[in-house]
Amino acid sequence: MSKRYDEGVEVELGEGPGSWAPQPMEFRWRGRRYPVQRLLKYWREAGEAWDRNEAKDHEFYRVESQGGVYDLRRDRTEKGEWKLKRVWD
C-alpha cells in the first residue's frame, strides 16, 4: 500500500556503491532526516511534453530508508527542485 505526496524535500547527493552518477544519500522531510539505505530503482519521465512551455523532464529515485520505501522526484530544470511523491508501506 502507498500514499501519495507532493511535498518539497532537501536531498543530499553522493556516490553510491557502483553508481555511475550522484544519487540521493539522505533526504529531509518534515524536519526529519532519512538516510538512504538502498537505491531500489531509477527512471526518467518527460511530463507535459505536448505543451512546450510546460514540458519538464523528471528523474525518479525509489529509495529504502527508515520506515519504508520512498519515491523522490527531481525536476531536471535550472532549479532542480526535489519532491517526495510517494511513500510505500
PyMOL commands that set and color helices and strands:
alter all, ss='L'
color gray80, all
select strands_A, chain A and resi 2-8+10-14+23-29+32-35+38-47+56-65+68-75+82-88
alter strands_A, ss='S'
color yellow, strands_A
deselect
rebuild
show_as cartoon
